[in-house]
Amino acid sequence: MRNEAENAGQGGRLRVILGASCYPDAEAALALALDLARQTGAELHGVFVRETALLAAGYAYSRVVTYSGQRQTGLTAGALAKAFQADARRFEGLLARRAKAAALVSSFSEAEGHLQEELRRCAAAGDILISGFKPILPAAGCIAVILAEGQAVPGFALRLARSARKPLVALVACAAAAQTGPAAAPAAAPAGPPGDVAETRLCAQPEVLLRQLEHMSPVAVIVAAPLAGLPPPARIQEAARCPLVLRSGG
């Protein structure tokens, strides 16, 4: 196992930071976070974010369907605050138990704001950030990695795909001139065991990238390319409907 803990993170220690704004999203991405933390020798940190947009909204006439299928009406700000608190405690407890079982150092914090912004705010250069997301339907597909032109697949992405026994599909955000075929034309890749790059697709425009993600049903998306020129991380996750992984630039 390659140890990257000396390369980044607060106090010189790399961290895998799992962020979520509800317990189901955190639970759905925890196995991924544990796997990455084990691979890299990193500390596992969980952050529960109370979304500002939800806290500021009025709920007197709302109709809500929970993850268990129950209907709730007249959701008040007080009830929402209690639900957030309950989810935070469940997330914290699950993280501590699973990290202890895996012999990993873990920590937990809470914040209020927007998930992607809070993840970047609490991260140091080199930390691996994961936005939790519970898919509506079970995902059985690939792991997608978004690359810039000429960029190699990060080692942690290759190791994660091998560990999960999932094919890795590279989506290359390239200039329009580099795309010689139809939009996002697939490029063949050598056959290999799970974890090798199974396919490369060229995406000349952000809209093409989002359409690819919408049709792929990946189990996770890793953003390795610089964020400049890409759709916002929240939009990428909305299209992919799965946990999102990216590396902090500090």
C-alpha positions in Angstrom: 0.0 0.0 0.0 1.4 3.4 -1.0 1.4 5.8 1.9 0.7 9.5 0.9 0.1 10.8 4.4 3.2 12.9 4.5 2.3 14.8 1.3 -0.6 16.9 2.5 -3.2 17.8 5.0 -3.3 19.8 8.2 -0.2 19.3 10.3 1.4 17.4 7.5 -1.1 14.5 7.5 -3.3 13.8 4.6 -7.0 13.6 5.3 -9.9 12.0 3.5 -12.8 14.4 4.2 -16.3 13.0 3.8 -19.0 15.7 3.7 -22.8 15.3 3.8 -25.9 17.2 4.6 -28.0 14.2 5.6 -27.3 10.8 7.1 -28.3 8.7 4.1 -25.8 10.6 1.9 -23.0 10.1 4.4 -23.8 6.4 4.9 -23.8 5.8 1.1 -20.3 7.2 0.7 -18.6 5.9 3.8 -17.3 2.7 2.4 -15.6 4.7 -0.4 -14.1 7.1 2.2 -12.8 4.2 4.3 -11.2 2.5 1.2 -9.4 5.7 0.2 -8.2 6.4 3.8 -6.8 2.8 4.1 -5.1 3.1 0.7 -3.4 6.4 1.5 -2.8 6.1 5.2 -4.9 9.2 5.8 -7.0 10.4 8.7 -10.7 10.1 8.0 -12.7 13.3 8.8 -16.4 13.6 8.6 -18.2 17.0 8.3 -21.9 17.4 8.6 -23.2 20.5 6.8 -26.5 22.1 7.6 -27.5 23.6 4.2 -28.2 27.3 4.5 -30.8 27.2 1.7 -32.9 24.7 3.7 -32.5 26.5 7.0 -33.6 29.8 5.4 -36.7 28.4 3.7 -40.2 28.4 5.0 -41.8 25.0 5.6 -45.3 25.7 7.1 -47.0 24.3 4.0 -44.4 21.8 2.9 -45.0 18.1 2.0 -42.0 15.9 2.5 -41.4 12.2 1.7 -38.6 10.7 3.8 -36.1 8.1 2.7 -38.2 5.4 4.4 -41.2 6.5 2.3 -43.1 8.2 5.1 -45.0 11.4 4.4 -44.5 14.4 6.7 -46.5 17.7 6.5 -46.1 21.1 8.0 -42.3 20.7 8.5 -41.2 23.6 10.8 -37.8 25.1 11.2 -37.6 23.6 14.7 -38.4 20.1 13.4 -35.8 20.5 10.6 -33.2 21.6 13.1 -33.9 18.4 15.2 -33.7 16.3 12.1 -30.3 17.8 11.2 -29.1 17.2 14.8 -30.2 13.6 14.7 -28.5 13.0 11.4 -25.3 14.6 12.6 -25.2 12.3 15.6 -25.9 9.2 13.5 -23.2 10.2 11.0 -20.7 10.9 13.8 -21.4 7.6 15.5 -21.2 5.5 12.3 -18.0 7.2 11.3 -16.3 6.5 14.7 -17.4 2.9 14.7 -16.3 2.1 11.2 -13.0 3.9 11.5 -12.2 2.1 14.7 -13.0 -1.2 13.1 -10.6 -0.3 10.3 -7.9 0.9 12.7 -8.1 4.4 11.2 -7.7 7.8 13.0 -11.0 9.7 12.6 -12.5 13.1 13.6 -15.8 14.8 13.1 -17.1 18.4 12.8 -20.2 20.3 11.9 -20.8 23.4 9.8 -23.5 25.6 8.3 -23.4 26.8 4.8 -23.1 25.0 1.4 -21.6 21.6 1.2 -19.0 22.1 -1.5 -17.9 25.4 0.0 -17.6 24.0 3.5 -15.6 21.0 2.2 -13.1 23.3 0.5 -12.9 25.6 3.5 -11.9 22.9 5.9 -9.5 21.2 3.6 -5.7 21.6 3.2 -3.7 21.2 0.0 -3.8 17.6 -1.1 -6.7 16.4 1.0 -9.2 14.1 -0.7 -12.7 15.5 -0.5 -15.8 13.3 -0.9 -19.4 14.7 -1.2 -21.8 12.0 0.0 -24.8 11.1 -2.2 -27.3 8.3 -1.8 -28.5 7.2 -5.3 -32.2 6.6 -5.8 -31.4 3.3 -7.5 -28.4 1.0 -6.7 -25.5 1.8 -9.0 -23.7 -1.1 -10.5 -21.6 0.7 -13.1 -18.1 2.1 -13.4 -16.0 4.6 -11.6 -15.7 7.7 -13.8 -12.6 9.9 -13.6 -12.5 13.4 -15.2 -9.2 14.3 -16.6 -7.6 17.3 -18.4 -5.9 16.7 -21.8 -2.7 14.8 -21.4 -3.3 14.1 -17.7 -2.6 10.7 -16.2 -5.1 8.9 -14.1 -4.2 9.5 -10.4 -2.8 6.5 -8.6 -5.4 6.6 -5.9 -8.2 6.5 -8.6 -6.6 3.4 -10.1 -6.2 1.7 -6.8 -9.8 2.6 -5.8 -11.2 1.0 -9.0 -9.1 -2.1 -8.5 -10.2 -2.4 -4.8 -13.9 -1.9 -5.8 -13.5 -4.2 -8.8 -15.1 -1.6 -11.0 -14.0 -0.6 -14.5 -12.6 2.9 -14.8 -13.9 5.2 -17.5 -11.9 8.3 -18.3 -13.8 11.5 -19.3 -11.2 13.8 -20.9 -12.2 17.5 -20.9 -10.5 18.6 -24.1 -10.5 21.5 -26.6 -13.1 21.2 -29.4 -10.3 20.8 -32.0 -9.0 17.6 -30.2 -12.3 15.9 -30.7 -12.3 14.3 -34.2 -15.5 12.2 -34.0 -19.0 12.7 -32.6 -19.4 14.4 -29.2 -17.7 12.4 -26.5 -16.7 9.7 -29.0 -15.4 6.7 -27.1 -11.8 5.7 -27.6 -10.9 2.0 -27.2 -8.6 1.0 -24.3 -6.7 -2.2 -23.8 -8.6 -4.9 -22.1 -7.5 -5.6 -18.5 -8.6 -6.5 -15.0 -11.1 -4.4 -13.1 -9.4 -1.2 -12.1 -7.6 -0.6 -15.5 -8.9 2.2 -17.7 -11.6 0.4 -19.7 -12.6 3.3 -21.9 -11.7 6.9 -22.7 -14.3 9.5 -23.8 -13.4 12.9 -25.2 -15.7 15.7 -23.9 -15.1 19.0 -25.8 -17.8 21.0 -23.9 -19.1 21.0 -20.3 -22.6 20.1 -21.5 -21.2 17.0 -23.2 -19.5 16.0 -20.0 -22.7 16.4 -18.0 -24.7 14.3 -20.6 -22.2 11.5 -20.4 -22.5 11.4 -16.6 -26.2 11.5 -16.7 -26.2 8.3 -18.9 -23.5 6.4 -17.1 -24.9 5.7 -13.6 -21.4 5.5 -12.1 -20.8 4.4 -8.5 -18.5 7.3 -8.0 -17.0 10.2 -9.9 -13.4 11.4 -9.3 -12.5 14.9 -10.5 -8.8 15.0 -11.3 -8.8 17.8 -13.8 -8.5 21.5 -12.6 -12.0 22.8 -11.8 -11.5 25.9 -14.0 -13.4 25.2 -17.2 -15.5 22.4 -15.7 -19.1 22.6 -14.5 -19.4 23.4 -10.7 -18.8 20.3 -8.5 -22.4 20.4 -7.3 -23.6 20.3 -11.0 -21.3 17.4 -11.8 -22.7 15.5 -8.8 -26.3 16.3 -9.7 -25.7 14.9 -13.2 -23.9 11.7 -11.9 -26.2 11.1 -8.9 -23.4 9.4 -6.9 -20.6 10.3 -4.5 -18.1 12.9 -5.9 -14.3 12.8 -5.1 -11.8 15.6 -5.7 -8.4 16.6 -4.6 -8.1 19.9 -2.7 -5.7 22.5 -4.0 -5.6 24.1 -0.6 
